[in-house]
Amino acid sequence: MKRPLITSLALVALATLAACGGEAKSGHANEALGTKAALQPAQPKRETVQGLPGMPPVLDPTDVYAADRPNQLSPAVRDFPSRVYVPNTNSNTVSVIDPKTYEVIETIPVGAQPQHVVPSWDMKTLWVNNDRGNTLTPIDPRTGKAGRTVDVHDPYNLYFTPNGKYAIVMASLDRELVFRDAHTMKREKTVPVSCYGVNHADFSLDGKYFIVSCEFSGELLKVDTEKMKVVGQQKLPFNGAMPQDVKVSPDGKRFYIADMMADGMWVLDGDKFTEPTLLPTGKGTHGLYVSRDSREMYISNRGEGTISIFDFAQNKLTKKWHLPDGGSPDMGGVSADGKVLWLSGRYNSEVYAIDTRTGVQLARIKVGSGPHGLAVYPQPGRYSLGHTGIFR
């Protein structure tokens, strides 16, 4: 008996099924599948990013914040109560706010001059950076209780390498980047720097380098993550520059650096590390926070009580929100559902809750003196890179 001719459409179907590990079906169903496959446009091949060894795979090469969508909480944090942790630098305490009632429900004594509350890489611990106390205070976000302090010198800020291997202490006055074991905080390597006031950072898309701001000397560093080595350094082109927070763009191509003296944010090509350009935003530009849909960035202007909104796709500022009665919006984060921006009021002993859809102030909450790097917790993401919550 003569075998029927296999059409080119059927061959497409067979090839498609074979590639997908499926089994070919006979008759009209097979031809229909082949026709459907042939008519569908070819899907573009998604770029594969070769990340830092040991780092979790990049979910989306076009969006480093792909894991940060509304309420996409990791199983590691899903059962944690929603809280806002506020380090009061001058009061040596952490105020704990219930975001549902906008009330302080607890005040935790910590070490001298707490600067930031930092989620650990595995997201199971919150580390309070007691800068002048030369200690870290761990808080269990499941219970809200503080644990035994850990001796760490000059911990102004704290970050974690994307592979979870090291914690990086921003030793601002010591002029050092100190790489420590991410769990025990044992010192592994000290990297002296010639700039002054290392304070904030963010990592490239592949995690292989990070950009650091040097507050008191107006400089930027580029650091090789794996080699733990400074590979680039430059002075910002503004007399009296004072760089603060650092954030990478969703596509990983640009870094934004807030500058409280230049009253704007610098836009930097991180790969090339060429001279950045300045985008004016407002007086005392300080904190940078990405929206849950990766479309916008909230920019706190501490010196004028406003928040500027930057649209990534349009590459421009689109809105400015003014706090009623002014204020000093500083550091903070976005709620898990993306609906509320929380910021500390550095010079007003208060915290602001702002509706991210309208810019309307939802609450103004009194806390201790000198509130600084508050952490909204838990937040979506697979792991933490540190600061008040940089998640991937």
C-alpha positions as CSV (number, residue, x, y, z in Angstrom):
1,M,0.0,0.0,0.0
2,K,1.4,3.4,-1.0
3,R,2.2,5.7,1.9
4,P,0.4,9.1,1.9
5,L,2.6,12.1,1.2
6,I,3.5,14.1,4.3
7,T,2.9,17.7,3.7
8,S,5.2,20.5,4.7
9,L,2.7,21.7,7.2
10,A,2.6,18.3,8.8
11,L,6.4,18.4,9.0
12,V,6.2,21.7,10.8
13,A,3.8,20.2,13.2
14,L,6.0,17.2,13.8
15,A,9.1,19.4,14.3
16,T,7.2,21.7,16.7
17,L,5.9,18.8,18.8
18,A,9.3,17.2,18.9
19,A,10.9,20.4,20.1
20,C,8.3,20.7,22.8
21,G,8.7,17.1,23.9
22,G,5.1,16.2,22.8
23,E,3.7,13.3,20.8
24,A,2.3,13.7,17.2
25,K,-1.3,13.0,16.7
26,S,-2.8,11.6,13.5
27,G,-5.4,12.8,11.0
28,H,-7.1,16.2,10.8
29,A,-6.0,17.2,14.2
30,N,-2.3,16.9,13.1
31,E,-2.9,19.0,10.0
32,A,-4.9,21.6,11.9
33,L,-2.0,21.9,14.5
34,G,0.5,22.2,11.7
35,T,-1.6,25.0,10.0
36,K,-1.9,26.9,13.2
37,A,1.8,26.6,13.9
38,A,2.7,27.8,10.4
39,L,0.4,30.8,10.6
40,Q,1.6,32.0,14.0
41,P,4.5,34.6,13.8
42,A,7.9,33.5,14.9
43,Q,8.6,34.5,18.5
44,P,11.7,36.6,19.0
45,K,14.4,34.7,20.9
46,R,14.8,36.1,24.4
47,E,18.3,37.2,25.3
48,T,20.0,35.1,27.9
49,V,21.9,37.0,30.6
50,Q,25.0,35.3,32.0
51,G,24.9,36.6,35.6
52,L,27.3,36.6,38.4
53,P,28.2,33.0,39.4
54,G,25.7,31.7,41.9
55,M,23.2,34.4,41.3
56,P,19.6,33.4,40.6
57,P,18.7,33.6,36.9
58,V,17.6,36.9,35.5
59,L,13.8,36.6,35.0
60,D,13.5,39.2,32.3
61,P,16.5,40.8,30.5
62,T,14.3,43.8,29.8
63,D,13.2,44.4,33.4
64,V,15.4,43.8,36.4
65,Y,12.3,44.4,38.6
66,A,10.2,41.6,37.0
67,A,10.0,39.8,40.3
68,D,8.6,42.8,42.1
69,R,5.1,42.8,40.8
70,P,2.2,43.7,43.3
71,N,1.8,41.2,46.1
72,Q,4.1,38.6,44.5
73,L,5.5,37.6,47.9
74,S,8.1,34.9,48.2
75,P,7.1,31.9,50.4
76,A,9.9,33.0,52.7
77,V,8.0,36.2,53.6
78,R,4.4,35.4,52.8
79,D,3.3,34.9,56.4
80,F,5.1,38.0,57.8
81,P,2.8,40.8,59.1
82,S,2.9,43.9,57.1
83,R,4.8,46.6,58.9
84,V,6.8,49.8,58.3
85,Y,10.1,49.9,60.3
86,V,11.5,53.4,60.9
87,P,15.0,53.9,62.3
88,N,15.1,57.1,64.3
89,T,18.7,58.3,64.0
90,N,18.6,60.8,66.9
91,S,16.4,58.7,69.2
92,N,18.3,55.4,68.9
93,T,15.1,53.6,68.3
94,V,13.0,51.9,65.6
95,S,9.3,52.8,65.3
96,V,7.1,50.1,64.0
97,I,4.0,51.2,62.1
98,D,0.9,49.2,61.3
99,P,0.2,50.3,57.7
100,K,-3.5,49.5,58.0
101,T,-4.1,51.8,61.0
102,Y,-1.2,54.3,60.4
103,E,-0.3,54.0,64.0
104,V,3.0,53.2,65.8
105,I,2.4,49.9,67.5
106,E,5.9,49.4,69.0
107,T,9.2,51.3,69.6
108,I,12.3,49.1,69.7
109,P,15.5,50.4,71.4
110,V,18.6,49.8,69.2
111,G,22.2,51.0,69.1
112,A,23.5,54.5,68.6
113,Q,22.5,56.4,65.4
114,P,20.5,53.8,63.5
115,Q,20.6,54.8,59.8
116,H,18.8,52.2,57.7
117,V,16.7,49.0,58.2
118,V,17.9,46.5,55.7
119,P,16.3,43.2,54.6
120,S,18.8,40.3,54.4
121,W,19.6,38.5,51.1
122,D,17.3,35.6,52.1
123,M,14.7,38.1,53.3
124,K,14.4,36.4,56.7
125,T,16.1,39.1,58.8
126,L,15.9,42.9,59.0
127,W,19.3,44.4,60.0
128,V,19.3,47.8,61.7
129,N,22.5,49.7,60.9
130,N,23.6,51.4,64.1
131,D,26.3,53.5,62.6
132,R,27.8,55.2,65.6
133,G,27.0,52.2,67.8
134,N,29.2,50.1,65.5
135,T,26.6,47.3,65.6
136,L,23.8,45.6,63.6
137,T,20.6,44.8,65.4
138,P,18.7,41.9,63.8
139,I,14.9,42.1,63.8
140,D,12.8,39.0,63.1
141,P,10.1,40.2,60.8
142,R,7.8,37.3,61.7
143,T,7.6,38.4,65.3
144,G,8.9,41.9,65.2
145,K,11.4,41.2,68.0
146,A,15.0,42.3,68.1
147,G,17.8,39.8,68.6
148,R,21.3,40.0,69.9
149,T,23.4,42.7,68.3
150,V,26.4,42.0,66.1
151,D,29.6,44.0,66.3
152,V,30.3,45.7,62.9
153,H,32.3,48.9,62.6
154,D,30.8,52.0,60.9
155,P,27.7,50.3,59.3
156,Y,26.2,53.3,57.6
157,N,24.5,51.2,55.0
158,L,24.3,47.6,54.0
159,Y,24.0,45.7,50.7
160,F,24.3,42.1,49.6
161,T,25.9,40.6,46.5
162,P,23.3,39.1,44.1
163,N,24.6,35.6,44.7
164,G,23.9,35.9,48.4
165,K,27.5,35.2,49.3
166,Y,28.6,38.5,50.9
167,A,27.1,41.4,52.8
168,I,28.7,44.7,51.8
169,V,29.0,47.3,54.6
170,M,29.2,50.9,53.5
171,A,31.7,52.1,56.1
172,S,31.2,55.8,55.3
173,L,33.6,57.4,57.8
174,D,36.1,54.6,57.6
175,R,36.4,55.0,53.8
176,E,35.9,51.3,53.2
177,L,33.8,48.8,51.5
178,V,33.8,45.8,53.8
179,F,32.7,42.4,52.4
180,R,31.4,40.1,55.1
181,D,29.8,36.7,55.3
182,A,26.1,37.4,54.5
183,H,24.9,35.3,57.4
184,T,27.5,35.5,60.2
185,M,28.8,39.0,59.3
186,K,32.4,37.8,59.7
187,R,34.8,40.2,57.8
188,E,36.1,38.5,54.6
189,K,37.7,41.4,52.7
190,T,38.2,45.1,53.3
191,V,38.4,47.4,50.2
192,P,39.8,50.8,51.1
193,V,38.5,53.6,48.9
194,S,39.9,57.1,48.2
195,C,36.6,58.8,48.0
196,Y,34.8,60.0,51.2
197,G,31.3,59.0,52.4
198,V,30.4,55.7,50.6
199,N,26.7,55.4,51.2
200,H,24.3,54.0,48.5
201,A,24.6,51.6,45.7
202,D,22.8,49.4,43.1
203,F,23.8,46.5,40.9
204,S,24.0,45.9,37.2
205,L,21.5,43.6,35.4
206,D,23.9,40.7,35.5
207,G,25.1,41.5,39.0
208,K,28.7,41.7,37.9
209,Y,29.3,45.2,39.1
210,F,27.7,47.9,41.2
211,I,27.8,51.7,41.3
212,V,28.5,53.4,44.7
213,S,27.8,57.1,45.6
214,C,30.4,58.9,47.7
215,E,28.4,61.6,49.5
216,F,31.1,63.8,51.0
217,S,33.6,64.0,48.1
218,G,31.0,64.1,45.3
219,E,32.2,61.0,43.5
220,L,31.1,57.7,42.1
221,L,32.7,54.3,42.2
222,K,32.3,51.3,39.9
223,V,33.1,48.0,41.7
224,D,33.6,44.5,40.3
225,T,31.4,42.3,42.4
226,E,33.3,39.0,42.1
227,K,36.8,40.5,42.3
228,M,35.7,42.8,45.1
229,K,37.7,45.6,43.5
230,V,37.1,49.2,42.5
231,V,37.4,49.3,38.7
232,G,36.3,52.9,38.1
233,Q,36.1,56.2,39.9
234,Q,34.9,59.7,38.8
235,K,34.2,63.1,40.2
236,L,30.7,64.4,39.4
237,P,30.7,67.5,37.2
238,F,29.0,69.8,39.8
239,N,30.8,71.9,42.3
240,G,29.7,70.7,45.8
241,A,27.9,67.6,44.5
242,M,26.5,65.3,47.2
243,P,25.2,62.1,45.7
244,Q,22.7,59.9,47.6
245,D,20.5,57.1,46.5
246,V,21.3,54.9,43.5
247,K,18.9,52.9,41.2
248,V,19.3,51.0,38.0
249,S,16.8,51.4,35.2
250,P,14.5,48.5,34.5
251,D,16.4,47.6,31.3
252,G,19.7,47.8,33.2
253,K,21.2,50.3,30.8
254,R,21.3,53.4,33.0
255,F,21.9,54.2,36.6
256,Y,20.2,57.1,38.4
257,I,22.0,58.9,41.3
258,A,20.1,61.4,43.5
259,D,22.1,64.5,44.4
260,M,20.9,66.6,47.2
261,M,23.1,69.6,46.4
262,A,22.7,69.5,42.6
263,D,18.9,69.3,43.2
264,G,18.4,66.5,40.7
265,M,19.5,63.1,39.6
266,W,22.4,62.1,37.5
267,V,21.9,59.7,34.6
268,L,24.8,57.4,34.1
269,D,25.8,54.7,31.5
270,G,27.0,52.1,34.0
271,D,28.7,49.8,31.5
272,K,30.7,52.6,29.9
273,F,31.0,54.7,33.2
274,T,31.3,57.9,31.2
275,E,30.4,61.3,32.5
276,P,26.7,61.4,33.6
277,T,24.2,64.1,32.8
278,L,22.0,65.9,35.4
279,L,18.2,65.9,35.3
280,P,16.9,68.6,37.7
281,T,14.0,67.3,39.9
282,G,13.8,69.5,43.0
283,K,15.6,70.9,46.0
284,G,17.5,68.3,48.1
285,T,16.9,65.2,45.8
286,H,17.5,62.2,48.0
287,G,15.6,58.9,47.5
288,L,14.7,56.8,44.4
289,Y,11.9,54.2,44.3
290,V,10.6,52.2,41.4
291,S,6.9,51.5,41.0
292,R,5.6,48.0,41.0
293,D,4.9,48.0,37.3
294,S,8.4,49.2,36.5
295,R,7.0,52.2,34.6
296,E,7.8,55.0,37.0
297,M,10.3,56.1,39.6
298,Y,9.4,58.2,42.7
299,I,12.0,60.8,43.6
300,S,11.9,62.4,47.0
301,N,13.0,66.1,47.1
302,R,13.9,66.5,50.8
303,G,14.6,70.2,50.6
304,E,11.2,71.2,49.3
305,G,8.7,68.6,50.5
306,T,7.9,67.2,47.1
307,I,8.0,63.9,45.1
308,S,8.9,64.0,41.4
309,I,7.7,61.3,39.1
310,F,10.0,60.0,36.3
311,D,8.6,58.0,33.4
312,F,11.2,55.4,32.2
313,A,9.7,54.9,28.7
314,Q,9.2,58.6,28.1
315,N,12.6,59.4,29.7
316,K,11.3,62.5,31.5
317,L,9.6,63.9,34.6
318,T,5.8,63.8,34.3
319,K,4.4,64.9,37.6
320,K,5.3,66.5,41.0
321,W,3.5,65.9,44.2
322,H,3.6,68.4,47.0
323,L,3.1,67.4,50.6
324,P,0.5,69.5,52.3
325,D,2.2,71.7,55.0
326,G,5.6,70.8,53.5
327,G,7.9,68.3,55.0
328,S,11.3,66.6,54.4
329,P,10.7,63.4,52.5
330,D,13.7,61.2,52.6
331,M,14.1,57.4,52.4
332,G,11.5,54.6,52.3
333,G,9.8,52.2,50.0
334,V,6.6,51.1,48.2
335,S,3.9,48.9,49.7
336,A,3.6,45.3,48.6
337,D,0.5,46.1,46.5
338,G,2.2,49.1,45.0
339,K,-0.5,51.5,46.2
340,V,1.3,53.5,48.9
341,L,4.7,55.2,48.9
342,W,6.2,55.4,52.4
343,L,8.8,58.0,53.2
344,S,10.5,59.2,56.3
345,G,10.4,62.9,57.2
346,R,14.0,63.4,58.2
347,Y,13.8,66.8,59.9
348,N,10.1,66.6,61.0
349,S,10.1,63.5,63.2
350,E,7.3,62.0,61.0
351,V,6.5,59.5,58.3
352,Y,4.4,60.1,55.1
353,A,2.1,57.7,53.4
354,I,1.3,58.8,49.9
355,D,-1.2,57.3,47.4
356,T,0.8,56.3,44.3
357,R,-2.1,56.8,42.0
358,T,-3.0,60.3,43.0
359,G,-0.1,61.7,45.0
360,V,-2.5,62.5,47.8
361,Q,-1.1,62.2,51.3
362,L,-2.9,59.5,53.2
363,A,-1.2,59.9,56.6
364,R,1.4,61.8,58.4
365,I,2.6,59.8,61.4
366,K,4.7,61.1,64.3
367,V,7.8,59.0,65.2
368,G,11.1,59.5,66.9
369,S,13.8,62.1,66.1
370,G,15.7,62.0,62.8
371,P,13.8,59.2,61.0
372,H,15.9,57.9,58.1
373,G,16.1,54.7,56.0
374,L,12.7,53.1,56.7
375,A,11.8,49.7,55.3
376,V,8.3,48.6,54.2
377,Y,8.1,44.9,54.8
378,P,7.5,42.4,53.4
379,Q,7.9,43.3,49.8
380,P,7.7,41.2,46.6
381,G,10.8,39.7,45.1
382,R,13.0,36.6,45.2
383,Y,16.0,38.0,47.2
384,S,17.2,41.3,48.6
385,L,20.2,43.4,47.5
386,G,20.0,45.5,50.7
387,H,19.4,49.1,51.5
388,T,15.8,49.8,52.5
389,G,14.7,47.1,50.0
390,I,16.1,46.5,46.6
391,F,14.6,43.2,45.4
392,R,15.2,41.0,42.3
